[in-house]
Amino acid sequence: MRELQRLRQDCAEAYQVVGTLGAAVGLLDSVPLAKALDNLSAASQGDARPHEDLLPFILTCSDKE
């Protein structure tokens, strides 16, 4: 159980890091990044992955709005 809690905490922290980095480069609203954040959020709460099509993960300049 401790391992599960640690992994959920790791996902919650990764969510914060990925979101902060996405915002810093102006890609927070991109679809690929939003899918990654959704998956991390779900994992941190022990929920099912909402997006099975995350990989391959590719961001391009056209993802910037």
Order of alpha helices (4+ residues) and beta strands (2+ residues): alpha-alpha
